[in-house]
Amino acid sequence: LNTLSPEDARLVFSEINRSMPPGPAQVLSRDVEIPVAGASIRARILTPSEPAKSLMVYYHGGGWVIGNIDDYDAVGRHLAETCQSIVVMVDYRKAPEHPFPIPVDDCYAALEWVDDNR
């Protein structure tokens, strides 16, 4: 992936993730928009089938350049169901289109949004 352009790396990464088995279907999923500086970002709230015992905010990997909450949906669903936790997955803006510190600021704004809306 490190030899590809960011756009091509994102496509390849998404293709790889589409070949993975889906997460538990019984996990409820709801997408929301979170306001951030000058924009809004998408987040996915995953709720386990049993009553939640905790809440976690999940920032997917990808070096601030690749990946999104659709690519990591199965991971989030497994976390929600296995940990009996509400999982909020954050789709922060990516570099290089949005250079540092924008992705980090998005993540912090999402954390504050979760705290304000739990």
C-alpha positions as CSV (number, residue, x, y, z in Angstrom):
1,L,0.0,0.0,0.0
2,N,2.9,2.4,0.7
3,T,3.8,2.6,-3.0
4,L,0.3,3.6,-4.1
5,S,-1.3,7.0,-4.2
6,P,-3.6,7.7,-1.3
7,E,-6.7,7.3,-3.6
8,D,-5.4,3.9,-4.9
9,A,-4.4,2.7,-1.4
10,R,-7.9,3.5,-0.2
11,L,-9.5,1.5,-3.0
12,V,-7.2,-1.5,-2.4
13,F,-7.8,-1.4,1.3
14,S,-11.5,-1.2,0.9
15,E,-11.5,-4.2,-1.6
16,I,-9.5,-6.3,0.9
17,N,-12.0,-5.5,3.7
18,R,-15.0,-6.3,1.5
19,S,-13.7,-9.8,1.2
20,M,-13.8,-10.3,5.0
21,P,-16.8,-11.9,6.7
22,P,-19.4,-9.4,8.1
23,G,-19.8,-8.8,11.8
24,P,-22.7,-10.0,14.0
25,A,-25.9,-9.0,12.3
26,Q,-27.8,-8.7,15.6
27,V,-25.8,-5.5,16.4
28,L,-27.8,-2.4,15.8
29,S,-26.2,0.2,13.6
30,R,-27.0,3.9,13.2
31,D,-25.0,6.6,11.4
32,V,-24.8,10.2,12.7
33,E,-23.2,13.4,11.6
34,I,-20.9,15.1,14.1
35,P,-20.0,18.8,13.7
36,V,-16.3,19.5,13.5
37,A,-14.3,22.7,12.7
38,G,-15.6,23.8,9.3
39,A,-17.4,20.6,8.4
40,S,-19.1,17.5,9.7
41,I,-17.9,13.9,9.9
42,R,-19.8,10.6,9.9
43,A,-19.8,8.3,12.9
44,R,-21.5,4.9,13.4
45,I,-23.1,3.9,16.6
46,L,-23.2,0.2,17.2
47,T,-25.3,-1.2,19.9
48,P,-25.0,-4.9,21.1
49,S,-28.0,-7.2,21.3
50,E,-27.7,-7.5,25.1
51,P,-27.8,-4.4,27.3
52,A,-24.6,-2.5,27.0
53,K,-22.2,-2.4,30.0
54,S,-19.9,0.3,28.6
55,L,-19.2,2.7,25.8
56,M,-16.1,2.9,23.6
57,V,-15.0,5.3,20.9
58,Y,-13.2,3.5,18.1
59,Y,-10.7,5.3,15.9
60,H,-9.9,3.0,13.0
61,G,-6.3,2.4,11.8
62,G,-4.9,3.6,8.5
63,G,-2.2,6.1,9.3
64,W,-4.6,9.0,9.0
65,V,-4.7,8.3,5.3
66,I,-6.7,5.1,4.5
67,G,-9.7,3.3,6.0
68,N,-13.2,4.3,7.0
69,I,-16.0,3.1,9.2
70,D,-17.4,0.9,6.4
71,D,-14.0,-0.8,6.1
72,Y,-14.0,-1.5,9.9
73,D,-17.7,-2.2,10.3
74,A,-17.2,-5.9,11.1
75,V,-14.5,-5.1,13.7
76,G,-16.8,-2.6,15.4
77,R,-19.7,-5.1,15.4
78,H,-17.5,-7.8,16.9
79,L,-16.3,-5.4,19.6
80,A,-19.9,-4.3,20.4
81,E,-21.2,-7.8,20.7
82,T,-18.2,-9.4,22.4
83,C,-17.6,-6.6,24.9
84,Q,-21.3,-5.8,25.4
85,S,-20.4,-2.2,24.7
86,I,-21.8,0.6,22.6
87,V,-19.2,1.4,20.0
88,V,-18.9,4.8,18.3
89,M,-16.8,4.5,15.2
90,V,-15.4,7.8,14.0
91,D,-14.9,8.6,10.3
92,Y,-12.3,11.4,10.7
93,R,-11.1,13.3,7.6
94,K,-8.0,11.9,6.0
95,A,-4.6,13.2,4.9
96,P,-3.2,14.4,2.6
97,E,-6.5,16.2,1.7
98,H,-6.8,17.2,5.3
99,P,-3.3,17.6,6.8
100,F,-2.3,17.3,10.5
101,P,-3.8,18.3,12.9
102,I,-7.2,18.1,11.2
103,P,-7.7,14.3,11.6
104,V,-6.6,14.4,15.2
105,D,-8.9,17.4,15.9
106,D,-11.8,15.6,14.3
107,C,-11.2,12.6,16.7
108,Y,-11.1,14.9,19.7
109,A,-14.3,16.7,18.5
110,A,-16.0,13.3,18.2
111,L,-14.9,12.3,21.7
112,E,-16.4,15.6,23.0
113,W,-19.6,14.9,21.0
114,V,-19.9,11.4,22.5
115,D,-19.5,12.9,26.0
116,D,-22.1,15.5,25.4
117,N,-24.6,13.0,23.8
118,R,-24.3,9.8,25.8
